Amino acid sequence: MTNTGTSPLPTESNDNNSDKINHLEYPSDQDVPFIEQGDKNYGMKEAPPDRWNAVYWIMLLHGVGVLMPWNMFITIAPSYFVDYKLTEHDGDKSVKTMYALSFFSFLGLFSQLPNLLLNAINIVNQPKGELINRITYSLGVVCFVVVFTIMMIFIDSTTWVGIFFWITMISVAILNAANGIYQNSVYGLVAKFPPNFTNAIILGNNIAGTFVSFINILTIAFSDDVETAAFSYFAIALFTLVACFVSIFMLKEFDFYKYYAQLTKRILASEPIVDRRDEKRIDFGLYKEVLKDSWPQMVNVFLVFFVTLTCFPAIMADIRLFRSDGKYDFIIPEKYFTPVTTFLLFNLLAAIGSYCANFKQIPGPNKLWIPVYLRIIFIPFFFFCNYRPTLRTWPIFITNEWIYLTAGFIMSFTSGYLSSLGMMYAPRTVHISKSSIAGMMSAFFLILGITSGIVFTFLVTYVADNLGPLDRVSF
């Protein structure tokens, strides 16, 4: 998927009608208030082309950068944090501390809540200057935390495991708080661009996951040194962030970016309905208006990510190959089963789904809810696969691995495709003067869906282990 440059990307229309600045044609849905973003040209000429798709690739890079540090963090966490830094080693004996046993519970709390909170604050505290400034500052903070994490790799913390744990949690909170501002601001920045630029961020998110999945498989195959693996993971994340940081300053120099930045200023200056964001007091009525027009797409975005994060990785990573005799005989070696069938499968197919959304947007904004709601069925489906086989108290109904993999294929592809549609549609259900707010609000609902899905997995686990009709699974 990283070789997307070999395929044509959606490009700007060269139509003589300068009133049109939307670059993608959406399927029309009857009775849908879908706003044409270019109803007026505000005294400006036709948008210049995105030469060499440079701005598109910069946005895709930021999609990678938004998730790369966190993906690296959670991928290396089991071997580095849980089994190495937070485990007491005495010769050949290793004993997991209470910090190791509760690491992922605290990790979810200290990561998602700051991310969600800062997303919300970033929406209502609208910048008087350009969003690009917030992106720069938040990126700087994320880079600092990654550098600090790299430094901690080579510091012996065996005598202060508890302190190391809380230092890690604080750094996780800072990382995700800054990342929340970064992610939210990036979506706000591209909201006035043609919709395929919003999709570039989603595509970048999934490419980041695919890349990390490959790194994870290579690490399992070739690396036995935990410190070297951890350093490699975070060094790659830092390199990506530095590239994102540099690209921000490059972005300002492109005529394509300058055009939309100037267009935004003219819109805000000429439209009477705005700009109430410059008032000292927050006008919640403005956000209510945006939500009134765009709430169906916000719900779509929320539900796509809620279902996805309920199933992946929590449920799917705990699904095992079903064999009545307990003998493993699948074509993929056992140690690669979960890395390939869960992590690589999901990230690769989600990236393909996002990429396909560049070229075809079906269904339209009024019908998108149908496949989004249908995806809820994936939660009970994966629940009744061979999920937590040694702990579950429910019977297993789906024992064929190829049925499971097919469902995983569909769930993963639709996650990328439908999330892209929802994020592309949301800013275009409101007047262009409010599209940045709509874009940032859709990013908030994205994070809310992720957080809610993660929290819901705790209920799924409890139900699986405690509320079934069986004392244990009978094969």
C-alpha angles and dihedrals in degrees: 000000000000089000093073091131091080092067125066116262124214107272136196120281114249092201114145091235100099091189090076117083099152107103102193129063113226124204107258120243119198116247093009116138094223110165123220103225094209103053088132132026092210091220093305130124125241115300113269117243121265094245114221086355085274097152090046091054091047090054090048089051090054089050087058092044094051092063106022098088093046094044090051090047098053094039094056093036099091096052100031108033103023103034099030119023098031098038123087112233122201110172107296092347121094124186121187113228124223086259091059093048093051097035099108094044091055091040091059092048097047094044109041101037095056089044092052094043095050090046089057094045091048091056098052095037096065115191119244089211130043123311086230089077092059090049090054095049095044091047089054091055092048090050090051092052092049091050089049090050090052091051091052091057093074098041115098107236099167093116095047105038093146093053091047089052094054092042087054092049092050091049090048090052092049092045094052095041090055090041090053090058091043095051095043093048093048091055090047091050095054096040092095093045119088110288097254088070090061088051090052088068093051090047090050090051091056094043088055090054092047092050093049090049090056091047089051092053091048090049091052090050102043114015127076097162110091096195093051091048092049092048091050092050096050094039089057089049091050092049090052092049092049089052089051091049093052092045091059091065090045090051092063091061097059118100089219091061093042090053095055093041090054092043090054091052092050092048093051091047096048105037115086093207092068160083100043089135090082092067116104091231116069110246103215089181088074091056090045089055092050092048091048091058100036105031095109090060091043089054090047091053091046094050095046091056094038092057093041095051092044090056100031126086102343101056100026094048089057095050113106134194109272117229123156091216093045092238116140111225106151122135091245114071112253097246089056097044097096097034090053105033095039113025104025094038093051099043095044095047093043089053091050090049092052091047092051090054088068091069108031128029108193128183104033125231095278095051100037091096091068099069090032092059092041089060090069087081089072091074097064090035094060090038090063094048118091090294117162090347097184096047108031122109095199130086119256114240102172111057102152110099093206091058088050092048092048090053089047089052092053095043092050097046093047091048090061097037100044095041089054092051093049093048091045094048099045100072090047097057090073136053112284090247088066098038095102090056091047090050092050092045091052088052088053091053088048090057091041089055091049093048094046092048092052092048091047090057089069089060091046090052092048092049091048094050102037117018104054127108093245132077087216137344115286113210 
